[in-house]
Amino acid sequence: MKVVRARHYVTGETWQLALDSDALASLTLMPPEDEGSIWLAPLLVDLQVNGLRGIDFLDPDITIAQIEKLAVSLQTDGVCHALPTVTTQSKDRISQALKQIARAKATSLECRETFPAIHLEGPYLSSEIGPRGAHPIEHIRPPSWDEFCHFQEAADGNIGLLTVAPEYDQSFKFIQRCCDSGVLVSIGHTAATGEQIARAVDAGATLSTHLGNGAHGSLPRHPNYLWDQLAEERLTAMIIADGHHLPDEFLRCVLRVKDHSRVIAVSDITGLGGMPPGRYPDTSLGDVEVLENGKLVVAGQRQYLAGAARPLWNAIPRLLASKTLSIPETWDIVSKNPGRLLGLVPEMIRHPKKLDAMVFEWNPSRVSSPDNDPISAFRLLHVIRNGIDLTTTNQSQA
């Protein structure tokens, strides 16, 4: 029997967890303890998951068993709900990926519980170098309502979030029709003007996909599409806070301008997440490389990113180290805010067989200087799902 005491992330109450092997045997409210670095908080919600541990949603040979394995793997990383993300490819390949995810949801309880909807990121994105990111230029195209309806049919109606660049002539009406059909629309991979962004928001767009990434290497001082999206109060900013995608200064600016209630952290993790360093020449994103520090880049250079290779919980210490957020506010960003969009806000039920929670250690004193990686101050100790401890050695993949 293993006993763990942790403080509730909002109330500060001390909860005692008694673990018998992998099962939570009891859950007891104890007298409060004013100090301690062990915390208990709800599980996470990730709106952008392209793959994980060698499994890629765009793999033409992906099986339902692999998709189910990916869902279970996400849970061991503390993610209770995620949007499988299908990125830019040919019409047939996108359709195939959407169909297979829909089949997995129809046949697997794990997939239904983990994947409430699908995120389609592309192919209606900017063709310009920089904003396009690693999306293949040969498959970038203007938005088409007929094609999107084909994709939604292939997905059995499961597309719940679409990332689109609003600078095309047909973007305004297209976004409007998507929103009217119940699909959330996010602005991303764009080189749009301020006027085009405003029109997209007027049409119903409510999010910015990985704001600060998928952009030109150099921008005009002002105006530019980063300022335009930051200043737009109706847009919630999705950010990748893995230490590779955004400098700390930009991250702090987003948190101060948007307020924690209008920020969502995503992992943007790919099939290379959890894989060893090295070059991977044949992926859905082309020839890419995982560097020794976990950074995923277009092969042959170290600047241009090709997605992410770290799970969402890696964002927690970086958000906390920004010194602009409390632990409850940080959990809004990684759990409550994205969950609210899906109608699935994670909560902790104080019952040993129903508890879904993360037990973690946060010791900010370990971050002794700005040069220290905040991950050194954070440890993911236990991931509990339906009263079962799913803890693995996944935290070593930071």
Phi, psi and omega in degrees: 000127178249131181248129180234133174249132183218151180266135177299134190294341179252307188277337185081000177301148178266121176252133177255123181251124175254115184255121176253104189060240181262359185255144176278111185278324180206158181220114190234136175277124186252166172305143185297144175243121187289334184239163180140146184252005179262129186233158178235129184212162179295165176288172191259162176232124185241118184271004184210093179232112182271341182167189181185138172049051175086358179254127185234127182299336180270001176297121182297343181254012182299139182252163176297323179298321178293320179296320177295319177299321178296318179299315179295320180296321176300319180297323178292341175269007176091009181260118180269330178224141180210155173258110172300130189248125179253125185256183188300127173200189178293162180303316182294319183289321175298314181300318180298316179296316180298318179298319183290323176295317179298320178297319180298319178295324183288334187249345186238123177297320178302317181290321179297319182288325185274325187247087181290336181200180181243142174257119174260111182254092186106182004272011187270066186237173178295143177268357184284144176297132184107284176301327180293333184064223181264010178290131186295127185301327185292346181246004175285136181203162178294158180294143178226120180295320179297317179293319179298320177299323175298316179297318181295323177294317178298326181275003182056037177078013187271353178291116182246345181218133179232129172262129185217148172270128189271012187273354179284154182302325184269003186297317186301305180294325179297312179299317180300317181291321177299312181296320178297333180275359178097007180268133173287136180244133179239140176275129180194163181047055190234152170239029188292154172282168177301320179296319180294321177294317179299319179295323179296319179291319176301327181282346176129355178297137185233357186226161170240124181281129182027065182303134182097348176239168188062053185217165176297151176295328177229140182231156171302148179306311172191146359279162170205166190288345174286311177302317183301318181284324176297320184282343183279109185294339182276355180259131170266132184270122168269135183226153174254105185255056183262002181090351180249324188277329183226137172291153183301326182295317179292320179301315179295323177298315179300314183295327181278323182284316186274337188071148187298338181288344181239035176227139177227129174270136175235160178271324189057027185293144182247181176298346178275352177298129181083002179266154182291156177303147179150179182263135180234094190283342187236078178236173178295341177258011179090211183275108184232169184218135172264117181280169183300329181273008179089358180286134180255120187227162168297130188301146175096356178207179185235004186261311188276119183282155178232039184106197186232161181227017179239141178291165188299327184298341177296340179287335187299307180296329180289322176293318179295322181289348178292343179063021176247353188231146169274173176297314177300321179293323177297320180290334171301319186287325184261353186220297188292312183299309178293326179296322180298321179299327182266358185071024183224076181276116180298142177219166179250112177270124185281073178214131188299335181263356182240001185288127168244116185196160171248136171251123184219160175251131175233113183233086187297343179296342178286343177269087189276343180208163179300342181279345180283137174287125181302340180300336180292342181265002187234137173224128174274111188267314182215141169241118185244125181233119183052040176078006179250133179279114181265009188305132175230192177268023182301333182295344178287352182271009180300000000 
